[in-house]
Amino acid sequence: MKLDARKWNVLSGIIVVASSYIASSLVKKTWKKVGDGRPPEHPRLPTANLKTAMVVAGITGITSAAIKFVVVRFAGKQWRYYGGELPEQRS
């Protein structure tokens, strides 16, 4: 099986979606242990406490970006190791 750039794009998309889910779950579990109760399920709704919603959204965003960066970078190195072709970088 040829590991071309198109297959890499599909794989990296799946990795990004999975990483987002993992980050969200991680933040919720950590918030329950460390924070004061349950985090808001839907921080965008007006019924959520603004301060809590902003903190949860910020932590989730930072965690998600960090996990995506590390996992996609590692997967890219493995992809190249096994002879895969990565897409051209855009400037």
ROVEXMI-51033 format. One record per residue (C-alpha): x, y, z; residue number from 1; residue in one letter. Coordinates in steps of 0.25 Angstrom, whole numbers, plus 5000, padded with zeros to 4 digits. Layout:
<rolums>
[rolum [X Y Z] NUM A] ...
</rolums>
This chain:
<rolums>
[rolum [5000 5000 5000] 1 M] [rolum [5006 5013 4996] 2 K] [rolum [5006 5024 5007] 3 L] [rolum [5003 5037 4999] 4 D] [rolum [4999 5051 5003] 5 A] [rolum [4984 5048 5001] 6 R] [rolum [4984 5037 5011] 7 K] [rolum [4992 5045 5021] 8 W] [rolum [4981 5056 5020] 9 N] [rolum [4971 5046 5023] 10 V] [rolum [4979 5040 5035] 11 L] [rolum [4982 5054 5041] 12 S] [rolum [4968 5058 5040] 13 G] [rolum [4964 5046 5048] 14 I] [rolum [4975 5048 5058] 15 I] [rolum [4970 5063 5060] 16 V] [rolum [4956 5058 5063] 17 V] [rolum [4960 5048 5072] 18 A] [rolum [4970 5057 5079] 19 S] [rolum [4959 5067 5081] 20 S] [rolum [4950 5057 5088] 21 Y] [rolum [4961 5052 5097] 22 I] [rolum [4965 5066 5101] 23 A] [rolum [4950 5069 5104] 24 S] [rolum [4949 5057 5112] 25 S] [rolum [4962 5059 5120] 26 L] [rolum [4958 5074 5123] 27 V] [rolum [4944 5069 5128] 28 K] [rolum [4950 5058 5137] 29 K] [rolum [4961 5067 5142] 30 T] [rolum [4950 5078 5145] 31 W] [rolum [4942 5069 5153] 32 K] [rolum [4953 5065 5162] 33 K] [rolum [4960 5078 5163] 34 V] [rolum [4949 5089 5161] 35 G] [rolum [4936 5092 5168] 36 D] [rolum [4927 5082 5162] 37 G] [rolum [4923 5078 5148] 38 R] [rolum [4928 5087 5137] 39 P] [rolum [4917 5093 5128] 40 P] [rolum [4912 5083 5117] 41 E] [rolum [4910 5094 5107] 42 H] [rolum [4918 5106 5111] 43 P] [rolum [4912 5115 5100] 44 R] [rolum [4898 5114 5105] 45 L] [rolum [4894 5127 5113] 46 P] [rolum [4890 5118 5125] 47 T] [rolum [4905 5115 5128] 48 A] [rolum [4913 5123 5138] 49 N] [rolum [4921 5132 5129] 50 L] [rolum [4934 5131 5137] 51 K] [rolum [4933 5116 5138] 52 T] [rolum [4930 5115 5123] 53 A] [rolum [4942 5124 5119] 54 M] [rolum [4951 5116 5128] 55 V] [rolum [4946 5102 5123] 56 V] [rolum [4947 5107 5108] 57 A] [rolum [4961 5113 5110] 58 G] [rolum [4966 5100 5116] 59 I] [rolum [4960 5091 5106] 60 T] [rolum [4965 5099 5095] 61 G] [rolum [4979 5099 5100] 62 I] [rolum [4979 5085 5104] 63 T] [rolum [4973 5081 5090] 64 S] [rolum [4983 5089 5082] 65 A] [rolum [4995 5083 5090] 66 A] [rolum [4990 5069 5089] 67 I] [rolum [4987 5071 5074] 68 K] [rolum [5001 5077 5072] 69 F] [rolum [5009 5065 5079] 70 V] [rolum [5000 5054 5073] 71 V] [rolum [5000 5059 5058] 72 V] [rolum [5015 5062 5059] 73 R] [rolum [5018 5048 5065] 74 F] [rolum [5009 5041 5054] 75 A] [rolum [5016 5049 5043] 76 G] [rolum [5030 5044 5047] 77 K] [rolum [5025 5030 5047] 78 Q] [rolum [5018 5032 5034] 79 W] [rolum [5031 5037 5028] 80 R] [rolum [5039 5026 5035] 81 Y] [rolum [5030 5015 5028] 82 Y] [rolum [5032 5022 5014] 83 G] [rolum [5020 5031 5014] 84 G] [rolum [5019 5044 5006] 85 E] [rolum [5015 5056 5014] 86 L] [rolum [5008 5068 5007] 87 P] [rolum [5016 5080 5003] 88 E] [rolum [5016 5091 5014] 89 Q] [rolum [5010 5104 5011] 90 R] [rolum [5016 5117 5014] 91 S] 
</rolums>
